[in-house]
Structures are given as C-alpha cells and as structure tokens.
Amino acid sequence: MREYLEETGLRVKIKKPLGIISWGYKRDDTEYHVAENIFHMELDEGEKLENLKLSPDHDKFRWVNADEVKEVNPMVEERRDWLLKSLNDY
C-alpha cells in the first residue's frame, strides 16, 4: 500500500490478495526475474480519484477492463485468464 501511495498519492486498502505471478525475461545477456503480487484493492474512505498525482516515474495512467489489459501490456495477456478467474472467485 505504501508503494501505491508513493506512485499515485492515493491511500488504498487491500480487499483480497489474488496471488503471485512470477516470470522472467532476458535483455542484453542479463536475465531478470519478476514476481508480481496481485491484489484486489479499493480507495480508502474519503479518497477520490480526482486527487491522483502520479510520481515523476510515470507520465500517464488509465483504468482498463480485463479485455483491454492486453492492449496496455502484451505481457499481461498470458495472465488475463488467471486474473479473471481470481476476480470471479472473489
């Protein structure tokens, strides 16, 4: 939640952990490993999206539904079904 606050200026609470997705890639002869912790979150009481302020590390954001997520990040496409199932189980 601290990371979300740092990146957006908004306070959130976790409704449910959905899982961890682990994957890797190679760039310039270096192998990288990524572990993504996925949560279903909601804004804390009193927070408003109008107060969103992106950190200098980002220049834009947008909300997407499950069908649009692969357009934003093609690497997510393989995780789309898992994400939908996790949300439906919720």
DSSP file (Angstrom, degrees, kcal/mol; ACC not computed):
  #  RESIDUE AA STRUCTURE BP1 BP2  ACC     N-H-->O    O-->H-N    N-H-->O    O-->H-N    TCO  KAPPA ALPHA  PHI   PSI    X-CA   Y-CA   Z-CA
    1    1 A M     >        0   0    0      0, 0.0     4,-2.3     0, 0.0    11,-0.2   0.000 360.0 360.0 360.0 -32.1    0.0    0.0    0.0
    2    2 A R  H  >  +     0   0    0      1,-0.2     4,-2.6     2,-0.2     5,-0.2   0.920 360.0  51.5 -61.4 -42.5    3.0    2.3    0.6
    3    3 A E  H  > S+     0   0    0      1,-0.2     4,-2.3     2,-0.2    -1,-0.2   0.905 108.6  50.4 -61.8 -42.2    4.1    1.7   -3.0
    4    4 A Y  H  > S+     0   0    0      1,-0.2     4,-2.2     2,-0.2     6,-0.6   0.915 110.7  49.7 -62.8 -42.6    0.6    2.7   -4.3
    5    5 A L  H  X S+     0   0    0     -4,-2.3     4,-2.5     1,-0.2    -2,-0.2   0.922 111.7  48.6 -60.9 -44.7    0.7    5.8   -2.2
    6    6 A E  H  < S+     0   0    0     -4,-2.6    -2,-0.2     1,-0.2    -1,-0.2   0.869 116.7  42.1 -63.9 -36.6    4.1    6.8   -3.5
    7    7 A E  H  < S+     0   0    0     -4,-2.3    48,-1.8    -5,-0.2    -1,-0.2   0.773 133.9  14.8 -83.3 -26.8    3.1    6.2   -7.1
    8    8 A T  H  < S-     0   0    0     -4,-2.2    45,-3.4    46,-0.2    -3,-0.2   0.591  88.0-123.7-124.8 -16.8   -0.3    7.8   -7.1
    9    9 A G  S  < S+     0   0    0     -4,-2.5     2,-0.4    -5,-0.5    -4,-0.2   0.544  74.8 118.8  78.3   6.1   -0.7    9.9   -4.0
   10   10 A L        -     0   0    0     -6,-0.6     2,-0.4    43,-0.1    -1,-0.3  -0.843  61.3-133.7-109.6 143.6   -3.8    7.9   -3.1
   11   11 A R        +     0   0    0     -2,-0.4    33,-2.7    -3,-0.1     2,-0.3  -0.794  31.5 177.0 -93.4 134.8   -4.4    5.7    0.0
   12   12 A V  E     -A   43   0A   0     -2,-0.4     2,-0.4    31,-0.3    31,-0.2  -0.861  21.0-142.3-131.2 164.8   -5.9    2.3   -0.6
   13   13 A K  E     -A   42   0A   0     29,-2.7    29,-2.1    -2,-0.3     2,-0.5  -0.977  24.6-116.6-127.9 147.6   -6.8   -0.8    1.3
   14   14 A I  E     -A   41   0A   0     -2,-0.4    27,-0.2    27,-0.2    29,-0.0  -0.687  24.3-177.9 -83.0 125.9   -6.4   -4.4    0.2
   15   15 A K  E    S-     0   0A   0     25,-3.1    26,-0.2    -2,-0.5    -1,-0.2   0.830  72.2 -14.3 -86.9 -38.8   -9.7   -6.3   -0.1
   16   16 A K  E     -A   40   0A   0     24,-1.6    24,-2.9     0, 0.0     2,-0.4  -0.907  61.4-121.0-164.2 132.7   -8.1   -9.6   -1.0
   17   17 A P  E     -A   39   0A   0      0, 0.0    22,-0.3     0, 0.0     3,-0.1  -0.652  24.4-169.3 -71.8 133.5   -4.7  -10.9   -2.1
   18   18 A L  E     -     0   0A   0     20,-2.9     2,-0.3    -2,-0.4    21,-0.2   0.710  45.1 -88.7 -98.7 -24.8   -5.3  -12.6   -5.5
   19   19 A G  E     -A   38   0A   0     19,-1.4    19,-3.1     2,-0.0     2,-0.4  -0.893  36.8 -75.5 147.2-175.4   -1.9  -14.3   -5.9
   20   20 A I  E     -A   37   0A   0     -2,-0.3     2,-0.5    17,-0.2    17,-0.2  -0.985  29.6-161.5-124.1 131.7    1.7  -14.0   -7.1
   21   21 A I  E     -A   36   0A   0     15,-2.5    15,-3.4    -2,-0.4     2,-0.4  -0.961  10.0-166.5-113.5 127.4    2.7  -14.2  -10.8
   22   22 A S  E     +A   35   0A   0     -2,-0.5     2,-0.3    13,-0.2    13,-0.2  -0.939  19.2 146.3-118.1 135.0    6.3  -15.0  -11.5
   23   23 A W  E     -A   34   0A   0     11,-2.5    11,-3.5    -2,-0.4     2,-0.3  -0.961  23.6-150.6-156.8 168.6    8.0  -14.6  -14.8
   24   24 A G  E     -A   33   0A   0     -2,-0.3     2,-0.3     9,-0.2     9,-0.2  -0.922   7.2-173.6-143.2 167.4   11.4  -13.7  -16.4
   25   25 A Y  E     -A   32   0A   0      7,-1.8     7,-3.3    -2,-0.3     2,-0.4  -0.969  19.3-127.9-155.5 165.6   13.0  -12.2  -19.4
   26   26 A K  E     +A   31   0A   0     -2,-0.3     2,-0.4     5,-0.2     5,-0.2  -0.973  23.5 173.0-124.5 134.9   16.4  -11.6  -20.8
   27   27 A R  E >  S-A   30   0A   0      3,-2.7     3,-1.7    -2,-0.4    -2,-0.0  -0.981  70.2 -11.0-142.3 128.7   17.8   -8.4  -22.1
   28   28 A D  T 3  S-     0   0    0     -2,-0.4     3,-0.1     1,-0.3    -1,-0.1   0.906 128.1 -52.9  51.1  49.1   21.4   -7.7  -23.2
   29   29 A D  T 3  S+     0   0    0      1,-0.2     2,-0.5    -3,-0.0    -1,-0.3   0.607 115.9 114.6  64.0  14.0   22.7  -11.0  -21.9
   30   30 A T  E <   -A   27   0A   0     -3,-1.7    -3,-2.7     2,-0.0     2,-0.4  -0.963  57.8-144.2-115.7 131.2   21.2  -10.4  -18.5
   31   31 A E  E     -A   26   0A   0     -2,-0.5     2,-0.4    -5,-0.2    -5,-0.2  -0.779  15.8-164.1 -94.4 136.3   18.4  -12.5  -17.1
   32   32 A Y  E     -A   25   0A   0     -7,-3.3    -7,-1.8    -2,-0.4     2,-0.4  -0.909   7.1-156.1-119.1 145.7   15.7  -10.8  -15.0
   33   33 A H  E     -A   24   0A   0     -2,-0.4     2,-0.4    -9,-0.2    -9,-0.2  -0.986  10.1-167.6-121.8 132.6   13.1  -12.4  -12.7
   34   34 A V  E     -A   23   0A   0    -11,-3.5   -11,-2.5    -2,-0.4     2,-0.5  -0.969   7.9-170.1-122.3 133.5    9.9  -10.6  -11.8
   35   35 A A  E     -A   22   0A   0     -2,-0.4     2,-0.6   -13,-0.2   -13,-0.2  -0.981  11.3-161.9-121.4 116.7    7.4  -11.5   -9.0
   36   36 A E  E     -A   21   0A   0    -15,-3.4   -15,-2.5    -2,-0.5     2,-0.6  -0.875   7.3-153.0-102.7 123.1    4.1   -9.6   -9.2
   37   37 A N  E     -A   20   0A   0     -2,-0.6     2,-0.5   -17,-0.2   -17,-0.2  -0.861  17.8-156.7 -92.0 119.3    2.0   -9.5   -6.1
   38   38 A I  E     +A   19   0A   0    -19,-3.1   -20,-2.9    -2,-0.6   -19,-1.4  -0.854  15.6 175.5-106.5 129.1   -1.6   -9.0   -7.3
   39   39 A F  E     -A   17   0A   0     -2,-0.5     2,-0.7   -22,-0.3   -25,-0.0  -0.950  33.9-131.0-130.1 148.6   -4.3   -7.6   -5.0
   40   40 A H  E     +A   16   0A   0    -24,-2.9   -25,-3.1    -2,-0.3   -24,-1.6  -0.914  46.4 174.2 -91.8 116.9   -7.9   -6.5   -5.3
   41   41 A M  E     -A   14   0A   0     -2,-0.7     2,-0.3   -27,-0.2   -27,-0.2  -0.801  22.0-164.2-124.4 163.1   -7.8   -3.0   -3.7
   42   42 A E  E     -A   13   0A   0    -29,-2.1   -29,-2.7    -2,-0.3     3,-0.1  -0.971  36.1 -89.5-141.0 158.6  -10.1   -0.1   -3.2
   43   43 A L  E     -A   12   0A   0     -2,-0.3   -31,-0.3   -31,-0.2     3,-0.1  -0.375  47.8-106.4 -65.3 143.0   -9.6    3.5   -2.3
   44   44 A D    >   -     0   0    0    -33,-2.7     3,-2.2     1,-0.1    -1,-0.1  -0.296  52.9 -77.8 -61.7 155.6   -9.6    4.3    1.4
   45   45 A E  T 3  S+     0   0    0      1,-0.3    -1,-0.1    -3,-0.1     3,-0.1  -0.335 121.6  21.3 -56.9 132.4  -12.7    6.1    2.7
   46   46 A G  T 3  S+     0   0    0      1,-0.3    -1,-0.3    -3,-0.1     2,-0.2   0.189  93.2 123.2  92.3 -16.2  -12.5    9.8    1.7
   47   47 A E    <   -     0   0    0     -3,-2.2     2,-0.4   -36,-0.1    -1,-0.3  -0.533  42.3-164.4 -77.5 145.2  -10.0    9.3   -1.1
   48   48 A K    >   -     0   0    0     -2,-0.2     3,-2.1    -3,-0.1     4,-0.1  -0.988  28.0-130.9-131.7 140.6  -11.1   10.5   -4.6
   49   49 A L  G >  S+     0   0    0     -2,-0.4     3,-2.0     1,-0.3    -1,-0.1   0.786 105.7  71.2 -59.2 -26.4   -9.6    9.7   -8.0
   50   50 A E  G 3  S+     0   0    0      1,-0.3    -1,-0.3    -3,-0.0    -3,-0.0   0.730  91.9  59.5 -62.3 -19.8   -9.5   13.4   -8.7
   51   51 A N  G <  S+     0   0    0     -3,-2.1    -1,-0.3     2,-0.0    -2,-0.2   0.414  75.8 130.8 -88.2   1.3   -6.7   13.6   -6.1
   52   52 A L    <   +     0   0    0     -3,-2.0     2,-0.4    -4,-0.1   -43,-0.2  -0.330  31.4 179.0 -59.7 130.8   -4.5   11.2   -8.1
   53   53 A K        -     0   0    0    -45,-3.4   -43,-0.1    -2,-0.1    -1,-0.0  -0.913  20.5-139.2-137.2 107.5   -1.0   12.6   -8.6
   54   54 A L        -     0   0    0     -2,-0.4   -46,-0.2     1,-0.1   -47,-0.1  -0.324  20.6-114.7 -68.6 145.4    1.5   10.4  -10.4
   55   55 A S    >   -     0   0    0    -48,-1.8     3,-2.0     1,-0.1    -1,-0.1  -0.295  35.2-100.5 -69.0 164.3    5.0   10.2   -9.2
   56   56 A P  T 3  S+     0   0    0      0, 0.0    -1,-0.1     0, 0.0    -2,-0.1   0.662 118.9  73.0 -61.6 -14.7    7.8   11.6  -11.5
   57   57 A D  T 3  S+     0   0    0      2,-0.0     2,-0.3   -50,-0.0   -50,-0.1   0.634  98.3  52.4 -73.0 -12.4    8.4    7.9  -12.6
   58   58 A H    <   -     0   0    0     -3,-2.0     3,-0.1   -51,-0.1    -4,-0.0  -0.915  52.6-172.7-127.8 149.4    5.2    7.9  -14.6
   59   59 A D  S    S+     0   0    0     -2,-0.3     2,-0.3     1,-0.3    -1,-0.1   0.498  73.2   4.5-117.4  -7.3    3.7   10.2  -17.3
   60   60 A K        -     0   0    0      2,-0.0    -1,-0.3     0, 0.0     2,-0.3  -0.985  53.0-170.0-164.9 164.1    0.2    8.7  -17.6
   61   61 A F        -     0   0    0     -2,-0.3     2,-0.3    -3,-0.1    -7,-0.0  -0.967   3.9-176.6-150.7 163.2   -2.3    6.2  -16.3
   62   62 A R        -     0   0    0     -2,-0.3     2,-0.3     2,-0.0    -2,-0.0  -0.945  27.9-118.1-160.4 147.5   -5.6    4.8  -17.3
   63   63 A W        -     0   0    0     -2,-0.3     2,-0.3     0, 0.0    -2,-0.0  -0.671  36.1-172.1 -82.4 140.4   -8.1    2.3  -15.9
   64   64 A V        -     0   0    0     -2,-0.3     2,-0.1     5,-0.0    -2,-0.0  -0.961  18.7-131.1-132.9 151.7   -8.7   -0.7  -18.1
   65   65 A N    >>  -     0   0    0     -2,-0.3     4,-1.2     1,-0.1     3,-0.7  -0.412  44.4 -90.4 -89.8 177.7  -11.1   -3.6  -18.0
   66   66 A A  T 34 S+     0   0    0      1,-0.3     4,-0.4     2,-0.2     3,-0.2   0.833 126.3  52.0 -60.9 -34.3  -10.0   -7.2  -18.4
   67   67 A D  T 34 S+     0   0    0      1,-0.2     3,-0.3     2,-0.1    -1,-0.3   0.803 111.6  46.9 -72.5 -27.8  -10.3   -7.2  -22.2
   68   68 A E  T X> S+     0   0    0     -3,-0.7     3,-1.3     1,-0.2     4,-1.2   0.643  88.2  85.5 -86.6 -15.7   -8.2   -4.0  -22.5
   69   69 A V  H 3X S+     0   0    0     -4,-1.2     4,-2.0     1,-0.3     3,-0.3   0.842  85.6  55.1 -61.3 -34.5   -5.4   -5.1  -20.3
   70   70 A K  H 34 S+     0   0    0     -4,-0.4    -1,-0.3    -3,-0.3     7,-0.2   0.754 102.7  58.0 -71.1 -21.7   -3.5   -6.9  -23.0
   71   71 A E  H <4 S+     0   0    0     -3,-1.3    -1,-0.2    -4,-0.2    -2,-0.2   0.842 108.9  45.2 -72.0 -33.1   -3.5   -3.8  -25.2
   72   72 A V  H  < S+     0   0    0     -4,-1.2    -2,-0.2    -3,-0.3    -1,-0.2   0.904 134.1   9.7 -76.3 -43.4   -1.7   -1.9  -22.4
   73   73 A N    ><  -     0   0    0     -4,-2.0     3,-2.4     1,-0.1     4,-0.5  -0.863  61.9-161.0-142.7 102.3    0.9   -4.5  -21.7
   74   74 A P  G >  S+     0   0    0      0, 0.0     3,-1.0     0, 0.0     4,-0.4   0.764  91.1  67.2 -56.8 -25.2    1.1   -7.6  -24.0
   75   75 A M  G 3  S+     0   0    0      1,-0.2     3,-0.4     2,-0.1     4,-0.2   0.726  93.8  60.5 -67.4 -18.8    3.0   -9.5  -21.3
   76   76 A V  G X> S+     0   0    0     -3,-2.4     3,-1.9    -7,-0.2     4,-0.8   0.723  81.0  83.5 -79.8 -21.4   -0.3   -9.5  -19.3
   77   77 A E  G X4 S+     0   0    0     -3,-1.0     3,-1.1    -4,-0.5     4,-0.5   0.877  87.9  52.8 -52.4 -42.9   -2.2  -11.4  -22.0
   78   78 A E  G 34 S+     0   0    0     -4,-0.4    -1,-0.3    -3,-0.4     4,-0.3   0.722 112.8  45.8 -67.1 -19.4   -1.0  -14.7  -20.7
   79   79 A R  G <> S+     0   0    0     -3,-1.9     4,-2.6    -4,-0.2    -1,-0.2   0.460  86.5  93.9 -99.0  -3.9   -2.2  -13.8  -17.2
   80   80 A R  H <X S+     0   0    0     -3,-1.1     4,-2.8    -4,-0.8     5,-0.2   0.917  85.4  46.6 -58.1 -49.2   -5.6  -12.4  -18.2
   81   81 A D  H  > S+     0   0    0     -4,-0.5     4,-2.5     1,-0.2    -1,-0.2   0.896 112.7  50.6 -62.4 -40.3   -7.5  -15.7  -17.7
   82   82 A W  H  > S+     0   0    0     -4,-0.3     4,-2.4     2,-0.2    -1,-0.2   0.927 111.8  48.0 -61.4 -44.6   -5.8  -16.2  -14.3
   83   83 A L  H  X S+     0   0    0     -4,-2.6     4,-2.4     2,-0.2    -2,-0.2   0.925 111.6  49.2 -63.5 -45.7   -6.8  -12.7  -13.3
   84   84 A L  H  X S+     0   0    0     -4,-2.8     4,-2.6     1,-0.2    -1,-0.2   0.914 111.8  49.0 -60.5 -43.5  -10.4  -13.0  -14.4
   85   85 A K  H  X S+     0   0    0     -4,-2.5     4,-2.4     2,-0.2    -1,-0.2   0.922 110.3  51.2 -63.0 -43.2  -10.8  -16.3  -12.6
   86   86 A S  H  X S+     0   0    0     -4,-2.4     4,-0.8     1,-0.2    -1,-0.2   0.909 113.0  45.1 -60.9 -42.6   -9.3  -14.8   -9.4
   87   87 A L  H  < S+     0   0    0     -4,-2.4     3,-0.4     1,-0.2    -1,-0.2   0.887 112.6  50.7 -69.5 -38.6  -11.7  -11.9   -9.6
   88   88 A N  H  < S+     0   0    0     -4,-2.6    -2,-0.2     1,-0.2    -1,-0.2   0.855 106.9  54.6 -67.4 -34.1  -14.7  -14.1  -10.3
   89   89 A D  H  <        0   0    0     -4,-2.4    -1,-0.2     1,-0.3    -2,-0.2   0.732 360.0 360.0 -68.6 -21.1  -13.8  -16.3   -7.4
   90   90 A Y     <        0   0    0     -4,-0.8    -1,-0.3    -3,-0.4    -2,-0.2   0.471 360.0 360.0 -74.1 360.0  -13.9  -13.2   -5.2
